[in-house]
Amino acid sequence: MIEYTGIISRIESKDVFVFDEESKTEIRCSLRGKFKKDFNLKKDKLYQTDFAVVGDFVNYSLNQDHTGVINKILERRNHLSRKAPKIKGASYRGERLEQVVASNIDIFFIITSICSPEFNNKSVDRFLVTGESSKMNNILVINKTDLDQEKLSSKWFEFYSSIGYKTILTSTYSYEGIDEIRKMLIGKTSLFWGHSGVGKSSLLNSLFPEINLHVGEISQSTNKGKHTTVTVTMLEPSENTFIIDTPGIREIEPYGIKKEDLGHYFIEFSEYINLCRYNTCTHSHEPNCGVISAVIDNKISEVRYESYLRMLETIEDDLHF
């Protein structure tokens, strides 16, 4: 039996589509039965796609009808995940379980908009913590700058740049930032993720018009297309350049982080954490806390610290370790 190697490009119900780099075609595959057996033995799994996700490299064999069977999922270099959305009856004890979004990612582009919908720094911080905890190369994109009548995009650009994050301002109308992003994508596997309505599909169409992603009807209030991506999909707009497009989401909750570890994923806390009296310090109420002292001394932004405290309240909710 001849085995081939490919990369999962999309998953639809029980069908797993594997992209063959040599032939530039997608092979519709099924998972060998051993994967389903392993799944049934693990009560902490919520979705069948937990053990096979877009971005996974796999070994597969071909059937006579040119469909395939996935025999092995190769080890992931990394993966991006979040707490799975709460679905009634989905878990036997009600835990928030891990939903793996994609794997083997070089760049994680966090897409937000300055308005329509309004920029939300606390949501941005949740995306950043999700990326940091997954050891991603995180880049923040603030889209729809052409609608920014109050010039708030420059404020947030400076804010996140000063923390240490690469931040890019973009507009699909003026094409601001489009060339800068396009150059960064070459030869990489990049994931684009953000809340619904931030203009991600329109942004990808501006970067690579040939992919022609569907954009929904124009909103009368914003004059922008509505996000219509419904499943995680990998595209190859140019040779060895892969884009993972994701559905817009309503909530983002980082997965698997303990309270005492959350501060490690706020990158500006790093030089002050070792000054804390306790190595399990949550930087919220403990005496002799290096992070709290840094906030008081204006070395850490109160805006980010407030975001941290809000996240701290729920970070362990419905989790099992």
ROROLUM-67726 format. One record per residue (C-alpha): x, y, z; residue in three letters. Coordinates in steps of 0.02 Angstrom, whole numbers, plus 50000, padded with zeros to 5 digits. Layout:
N
REC     xx     yy     zz    r
REC      X      Y      Z  ALA
...
This chain:
321
REC     xx     yy     zz    r
REC  50000  50000  50000  MET
REC  50071  50168  49947  ILE
REC  50059  50307  50076  GLU
REC  50056  50491  50033  TYR
REC  50081  50645  50140  THR
REC  49964  50793  50134  GLY
REC  49892  50931  50241  ILE
REC  49711  50946  50299  ILE
REC  49632  51094  50210  SER
REC  49452  51081  50273  ARG
REC  49333  50967  50366  ILE
REC  49150  50950  50322  GLU
REC  49048  50831  50429  SER
REC  49135  50661  50413  LYS
REC  49236  50712  50260  ASP
REC  49416  50768  50287  VAL
REC  49491  50854  50134  PHE
REC  49679  50832  50115  VAL
REC  49779  50948  50003  PHE
REC  49913  50862  49901  ASP
REC  50052  50987  49870  GLU
REC  50123  50894  49721  GLU
REC  49962  50877  49620  SER
REC  49883  51037  49690  LYS
REC  49720  50943  49718  THR
REC  49609  50902  49867  GLU
REC  49578  50721  49911  ILE
REC  49417  50680  50003  ARG
REC  49467  50565  50145  CYS
REC  49393  50474  50292  SER
REC  49478  50437  50457  LEU
REC  49533  50260  50493  ARG
REC  49426  50176  50624  GLY
REC  49562  50180  50758  LYS
REC  49539  50369  50775  PHE
REC  49355  50349  50813  LYS
REC  49395  50212  50939  LYS
REC  49518  50326  51028  ASP
REC  49388  50465  51027  PHE
REC  49257  50356  51110  ASN
REC  49378  50312  51250  LEU
REC  49405  50495  51297  LYS
REC  49261  50574  51389  LYS
REC  49348  50744  51391  ASP
REC  49327  50764  51203  LYS
REC  49187  50870  51132  LEU
REC  49213  50876  50945  TYR
REC  49266  50741  50825  GLN
REC  49382  50868  50744  THR
REC  49488  50876  50903  ASP
REC  49599  50738  50836  PHE
REC  49603  50802  50656  ALA
REC  49606  50988  50619  VAL
REC  49649  51104  50475  VAL
REC  49837  51121  50462  GLY
REC  49876  50943  50518  ASP
REC  50001  50847  50412  PHE
REC  49939  50671  50381  VAL
REC  49988  50507  50299  ASN
REC  49850  50436  50190  TYR
REC  49820  50299  50062  SER
REC  49708  50302  49908  LEU
REC  49557  50195  49872  ASN
REC  49512  50135  49698  GLN
REC  49382  50273  49681  ASP
REC  49519  50404  49716  HIS
REC  49455  50445  49889  THR
REC  49578  50424  50031  GLY
REC  49596  50352  50206  VAL
REC  49697  50445  50337  ILE
REC  49811  50322  50426  ASN
REC  49913  50438  50536  LYS
REC  49911  50618  50597  ILE
REC  50089  50682  50611  LEU
REC  50150  50775  50765  GLU
REC  50094  50957  50773  ARG
REC  50222  51096  50786  ARG
REC  50092  51201  50874  ASN
REC  49904  51225  50879  HIS
REC  49781  51364  50920  LEU
REC  49632  51325  51030  SER
REC  49501  51404  51141  ARG
REC  49369  51351  51267  LYS
REC  49233  51268  51166  ALA
REC  49071  51368  51160  PRO
REC  48941  51316  51287  LYS
REC  48818  51198  51203  ILE
REC  48674  51128  51300  LYS
REC  48698  50942  51333  GLY
REC  48869  50936  51249  ALA
REC  48966  50883  51404  SER
REC  48929  50753  51536  TYR
REC  48984  50866  51679  ARG
REC  48968  51038  51601  GLY
REC  49153  51076  51577  GLU
REC  49214  51202  51451  ARG
REC  49317  51088  51342  LEU
REC  49456  51124  51219  GLU
REC  49412  51164  51039  GLN
REC  49565  51155  50928  VAL
REC  49549  51281  50786  VAL
REC  49700  51240  50677  ALA
REC  49880  51182  50687  SER
REC  50057  51212  50620  ASN
REC  50037  51401  50610  ILE
REC  50178  51525  50574  ASP
REC  50083  51688  50600  ILE
REC  49923  51722  50696  PHE
REC  49835  51877  50629  PHE
REC  49708  51945  50755  ILE
REC  49583  52043  50652  ILE
REC  49481  52180  50734  THR
REC  49396  52338  50674  SER
REC  49403  52515  50741  ILE
REC  49214  52529  50721  CYS
REC  49066  52434  50650  SER
REC  49090  52337  50763  PRO
REC  49175  52452  50887  GLU
REC  49353  52415  50941  PHE
REC  49355  52316  51104  ASN
REC  49525  52310  51188  ASN
REC  49471  52177  51314  LYS
REC  49424  52059  51173  SER
REC  49589  52097  51088  VAL
REC  49679  52051  51249  ASP
REC  49588  51884  51255  ARG
REC  49645  51845  51078  PHE
REC  49822  51895  51125  LEU
REC  49822  51783  51279  VAL
REC  49755  51641  51173  THR
REC  49897  51667  51051  GLY
REC  50030  51687  51186  GLU
REC  49975  51529  51275  SER
REC  49988  51435  51110  SER
REC  50162  51509  51076  LYS
REC  50106  51599  50919  MET
REC  50184  51743  50825  ASN
REC  50042  51866  50857  ASN
REC  50004  52014  50745  ILE
REC  49861  52135  50779  LEU
REC  49767  52206  50630  VAL
REC  49650  52354  50658  ILE
REC  49536  52360  50507  ASN
REC  49410  52488  50436  LYS
REC  49519  52640  50468  THR
REC  49424  52730  50330  ASP
REC  49276  52738  50451  LEU
REC  49381  52808  50594  ASP
REC  49312  52984  50609  GLN
REC  49374  53003  50788  GLU
REC  49552  52948  50743  LYS
REC  49552  52812  50876  LEU
REC  49650  52689  50771  SER
REC  49812  52787  50795  SER
REC  49786  52784  50983  LYS
REC  49767  52595  50990  TRP
REC  49908  52572  50864  PHE
REC  50026  52664  50981  GLU
REC  49957  52575  51134  PHE
REC  49987  52397  51073  TYR
REC  50148  52440  50982  SER
REC  50219  52510  51144  SER
REC  50183  52345  51232  ILE
REC  50282  52254  51099  GLY
REC  50153  52190  50976  TYR
REC  50168  52212  50789  LYS
REC  50012  52313  50745  THR
REC  49949  52355  50571  ILE
REC  49812  52478  50521  LEU
REC  49711  52424  50370  THR
REC  49571  52478  50255  SER
REC  49497  52382  50108  THR
REC  49442  52549  50035  TYR
REC  49606  52646  50041  SER
REC  49711  52485  50039  TYR
REC  49808  52548  50190  GLU
REC  49918  52409  50260  GLY
REC  49872  52282  50125  ILE
REC  50044  52273  50043  ASP
REC  50129  52262  50213  GLU
REC  50026  52110  50262  ILE
REC  50043  52028  50091  ARG
REC  50233  52031  50104  LYS
REC  50227  51950  50276  MET
REC  50121  51805  50211  LEU
REC  50241  51745  50077  ILE
REC  50304  51568  50112  GLY
REC  50209  51558  50277  LYS
REC  50055  51474  50348  THR
REC  49950  51612  50424  SER
REC  49787  51605  50521  LEU
REC  49661  51749  50517  PHE
REC  49539  51756  50664  TRP
REC  49423  51885  50739  GLY
REC  49247  51928  50791  HIS
REC  49104  51924  50666  SER
REC  49088  52078  50557  GLY
REC  49265  52147  50572  VAL
REC  49293  52131  50384  GLY
REC  49407  51980  50380  LYS
REC  49339  51907  50218  SER
REC  49348  52076  50132  SER
REC  49526  52095  50196  LEU
REC  49577  51926  50125  LEU
REC  49496  51970  49958  ASN
REC  49599  52131  49954  SER
REC  49757  52033  49990  LEU
REC  49721  51898  49860  PHE
REC  49578  51945  49741  PRO
REC  49593  51776  49655  GLU
REC  49525  51681  49807  ILE
REC  49360  51777  49791  ASN
REC  49289  51738  49964  LEU
REC  49103  51765  49981  HIS
REC  49053  51924  50071  VAL
REC  48873  51940  50128  GLY
REC  48751  52078  50088  GLU
REC  48804  52255  50127  ILE
REC  48742  52323  50292  SER
REC  48646  52485  50269  GLN
REC  48715  52555  50432  SER
REC  48900  52518  50401  THR
REC  48912  52500  50212  ASN
REC  49022  52347  50243  LYS
REC  49004  52165  50196  GLY
REC  48948  52045  50331  LYS
REC  49061  51899  50377  HIS
REC  48998  51737  50300  THR
REC  49137  51609  50325  THR
REC  49058  51453  50402  VAL
REC  49202  51330  50423  THR
REC  49390  51334  50448  VAL
REC  49472  51323  50276  THR
REC  49651  51324  50214  MET
REC  49688  51414  50050  LEU
REC  49847  51423  49944  GLU
REC  49835  51590  49852  PRO
REC  50016  51575  49793  SER
REC  50154  51445  49793  GLU
REC  50196  51387  49972  ASN
REC  50088  51526  50047  THR
REC  49943  51459  50149  PHE
REC  49801  51556  50227  ILE
REC  49686  51480  50359  ILE
REC  49520  51571  50355  ASP
REC  49408  51550  50508  THR
REC  49226  51589  50546  PRO
REC  49194  51748  50645  GLY
REC  49157  51713  50828  ILE
REC  49054  51796  50963  ARG
REC  49164  51751  51111  GLU
REC  49344  51704  51142  ILE
REC  49401  51617  51301  GLU
REC  49581  51553  51315  PRO
REC  49589  51369  51362  TYR
REC  49684  51278  51500  GLY
REC  49762  51424  51593  ILE
REC  49773  51427  51783  LYS
REC  49751  51589  51879  LYS
REC  49931  51592  51938  GLU
REC  49992  51571  51758  ASP
REC  49884  51702  51670  LEU
REC  50008  51843  51704  GLY
REC  50141  51754  51601  HIS
REC  50035  51785  51445  TYR
REC  50029  51974  51472  PHE
REC  50201  52004  51399  ILE
REC  50233  52171  51486  GLU
REC  50214  52085  51656  PHE
REC  50367  51975  51626  SER
REC  50501  52087  51703  GLU
REC  50398  52115  51860  TYR
REC  50332  51940  51897  ILE
REC  50497  51884  51973  ASN
REC  50484  52027  52098  LEU
REC  50328  51952  52176  CYS
REC  50342  51881  52351  ARG
REC  50246  51722  52307  TYR
REC  50281  51613  52156  ASN
REC  50094  51574  52144  THR
REC  50048  51759  52147  CYS
REC  49892  51803  52046  THR
REC  49939  51989  52047  HIS
REC  49767  52036  52112  SER
REC  49775  52052  52302  HIS
REC  49937  51977  52367  GLU
REC  50060  52083  52468  PRO
REC  50230  52128  52393  ASN
REC  50170  52097  52215  CYS
REC  50290  52160  52082  GLY
REC  50152  52178  51951  VAL
REC  50038  52281  52064  ILE
REC  50185  52393  52109  SER
REC  50223  52417  51923  ALA
REC  50042  52468  51891  VAL
REC  50050  52595  52033  ILE
REC  50213  52663  51962  ASP
REC  50135  52677  51786  ASN
REC  50256  52548  51716  LYS
REC  50109  52437  51668  ILE
REC  49954  52513  51589  SER
REC  49799  52519  51700  GLU
REC  49697  52478  51545  VAL
REC  49788  52313  51519  ARG
REC  49788  52275  51706  TYR
REC  49599  52299  51713  GLU
REC  49585  52181  51564  SER
REC  49693  52056  51658  TYR
REC  49585  52065  51815  LEU
REC  49426  52038  51716  ARG
REC  49501  51887  51630  MET
REC  49564  51820  51796  LEU
REC  49385  51810  51861  GLU
REC  49332  51679  51734  THR
REC  49493  51598  51671  ILE
REC  49465  51435  51768  GLU
REC  49275  51428  51753  ASP
REC  49210  51256  51702  ASP
REC  49385  51189  51673  LEU
REC  49463  51025  51727  HIS
REC  49652  51010  51745  PHE
